[in-house]
Structures are given as structure tokens and as C-alpha cells.
Amino acid sequence: MSHINTRPITAADNATIAAIIRAVLTEFGANKPGTVYYDPTTDDLFSLFSAQGSAYSILEIDGKVVGGSGIYPTHGLPDGCCEIVKLYISPEARNKSLGKMLINECFAIAREKGYRQVYLETLPELSNAVKLYEKCGFTYLSKPLGNSGHFGCDLWMIKDL
């Protein structure tokens, strides 16, 4: 049986998780401007997630990095709201309920940090993720909240914690 765990991101994870994020976006045809594919912070998530009110978890199977997810206090979001960001899982780690595990971990961390809502932005191309977000209780918004800078995302969702 595989050993699955999550842990906080380290600087040594930057290149691996950036490669996973870009590979997944390419796989689903979502590697377009206005997404994290072209976001320069994708190459240094460790520094990005050192911001107060943020956290990023690395997902490992048997010691191999296979994905991750985080929460971030995106500029312009309402008080008490954070964004679930950069949730990506390598193909070999999918269909094992790990996406749901990462989302639930984000919820728990957000609650610990005092957030009352979580927001996310995504793309129709990531239809499996969209279905998961729906199952986890996210509802659709008609327009984006905050200012993530990811103008390529055209689905916006929110959930009360």
C-alpha cells in the first residue's frame, strides 16, 4: 500500500510543483495567457506562500511529489475570504480521492486562519476539477471576486466554511 501524505511547501519543491502545474494545464488544453501557466509566481511558490494568511501543501505518494494545493489572501477579496489556489495533481495520483483530500485540508487550514469563506477561479477545460468543486459544496458566482490577475479563468465559485 502506498504512503500518502501532505506537508508544507519548501523552496526545494518549487521546480517540481511548477512543472506539475504546467503539465496539467497543458494536458487539458488550459495553458493559456491569464492562467497560472504564465504567472511568474508559479516558479517560486515557496516565497509566494510565505505571505501572512497563506499556506501551501505538497502532496506526496511514497515520498514523490505528485501535486499540491493552497490558500491565499488574494487582493480585493471580501474580509474573511481566501482563495483556494494552485490545486494540481499529476495523472498517476488521480482518481484516488486525493483532490478531495487536498480541498478538505485547504478548508481546515482556512478555518484555522480565521477565514469564513473560500473562493476559487477555474476553467471549463478542467471539467473533472469543476465537478469535484461542486461535490465539495462550491456554488457559482456570476463574476470574479478580488484581483487575482488570472483573466483567463472564466468560472468563479465560492463556499462558506
C-alpha positions in Angstrom: 0.0 0.0 0.0 1.2 3.5 -0.9 2.1 6.0 1.8 0.2 9.3 1.1 1.0 12.5 3.0 0.9 16.2 2.8 3.4 18.7 4.1 4.2 22.4 3.9 6.0 23.5 0.8 9.8 24.1 0.9 12.0 26.0 -1.5 13.3 22.7 -2.8 9.7 21.9 -4.1 9.5 25.0 -6.4 10.7 23.4 -9.7 8.8 20.2 -9.2 5.4 21.7 -8.4 5.7 24.3 -11.1 6.4 21.5 -13.6 3.3 19.6 -12.4 1.1 22.7 -12.6 2.2 23.5 -16.2 2.0 19.8 -17.3 -1.6 19.5 -16.0 -2.6 22.7 -17.7 -1.1 21.6 -21.0 -2.7 18.2 -20.7 -6.2 19.8 -20.5 -5.5 22.5 -23.1 -5.7 25.2 -20.4 -2.1 26.5 -20.9 -3.2 29.9 -22.0 -2.5 33.5 -21.0 -4.2 34.8 -17.9 -3.7 31.5 -16.1 -1.1 30.3 -13.6 0.7 28.7 -16.5 2.2 32.2 -17.3 2.1 33.6 -13.8 5.8 34.2 -12.7 4.9 33.3 -9.1 4.3 29.7 -10.2 8.1 29.3 -10.3 8.6 30.3 -6.7 5.5 29.1 -4.7 7.6 28.8 -1.6 8.1 32.6 -1.5 4.6 33.3 -2.6 3.1 31.2 0.2 5.3 32.9 2.9 2.7 35.7 2.9 0.6 36.1 6.0 -2.7 34.2 5.8 -1.5 31.8 3.2 -0.4 28.2 3.1 0.6 25.6 0.5 0.6 21.8 1.0 2.7 19.5 -1.1 1.1 16.1 -1.8 3.4 13.1 -1.8 3.0 9.4 -2.6 5.8 7.2 -1.3 8.0 10.4 -1.0 7.4 11.5 -4.6 5.8 15.0 -5.1 2.6 14.4 -7.1 0.7 17.6 -6.5 -0.4 20.3 -4.1 -2.8 23.0 -3.2 -3.0 26.1 -1.1 -5.0 29.0 0.2 -4.1 32.6 -0.4 -5.5 36.0 0.8 -5.9 37.3 -2.8 -6.0 41.1 -3.0 -9.5 42.5 -3.1 -11.4 39.5 -1.7 -14.0 40.3 1.0 -12.9 40.2 4.6 -12.9 36.7 5.9 -12.4 35.1 2.4 -9.4 33.4 1.0 -8.8 31.8 -2.4 -8.0 28.1 -3.0 -5.2 28.2 -5.5 -2.9 26.1 -7.5 -4.6 22.7 -6.8 -3.0 20.3 -9.3 -2.4 16.6 -9.2 -0.2 14.5 -11.6 -2.0 11.9 -13.7 -0.6 9.0 -11.7 -2.2 10.3 -8.5 -5.7 11.0 -9.8 -8.8 9.0 -9.1 -7.7 8.2 -5.5 -9.8 10.9 -3.8 -6.7 13.0 -3.3 -8.2 16.1 -4.8 -11.0 15.9 -2.2 -8.4 15.3 0.5 -6.5 18.4 -0.6 -9.6 20.6 -0.7 -10.6 19.4 2.8 -7.1 20.2 4.0 -7.5 23.7 2.5 -10.8 24.1 4.3 -9.3 23.1 7.6 -6.3 25.4 7.2 -8.6 28.3 6.1 -10.7 27.8 9.2 -7.6 27.7 11.5 -6.5 31.0 10.0 -10.0 32.5 10.7 -11.4 32.6 7.2 -15.2 32.1 6.8 -15.3 31.6 3.0 -13.2 30.1 0.3 -13.2 31.3 -3.3 -11.7 29.8 -6.4 -11.3 30.6 -10.1 -11.1 27.8 -12.7 -11.7 27.0 -16.4 -14.2 24.8 -18.1 -11.3 22.8 -19.6 -10.6 21.5 -16.1 -14.0 19.8 -16.0 -13.0 17.0 -13.6 -11.9 19.6 -11.1 -15.1 21.6 -11.6 -17.2 18.5 -10.8 -15.1 18.0 -7.6 -15.6 21.6 -6.5 -19.4 21.2 -7.0 -19.3 18.0 -4.9 -17.4 19.8 -2.2 -20.1 22.4 -1.9 -18.9 25.3 -4.0 -21.5 27.4 -5.8 -21.1 29.5 -8.9 -20.6 33.3 -9.0 -21.6 35.4 -12.0 -18.3 37.4 -11.9 -14.9 37.2 -10.2 -14.1 38.4 -6.7 -10.8 40.1 -5.9 -7.9 40.7 -8.2 -6.0 37.5 -8.9 -4.8 38.8 -12.3 -5.9 35.5 -13.9 -8.1 36.9 -16.6 -8.0 33.6 -18.4 -10.2 31.9 -15.8 -13.9 32.3 -16.5 -15.6 30.1 -13.8 -15.8 31.6 -10.3 -17.0 29.7 -7.3 -17.4 30.2 -3.5 -18.1 28.2 -0.4 -19.0 29.2 3.1 -16.9 27.4 5.7 
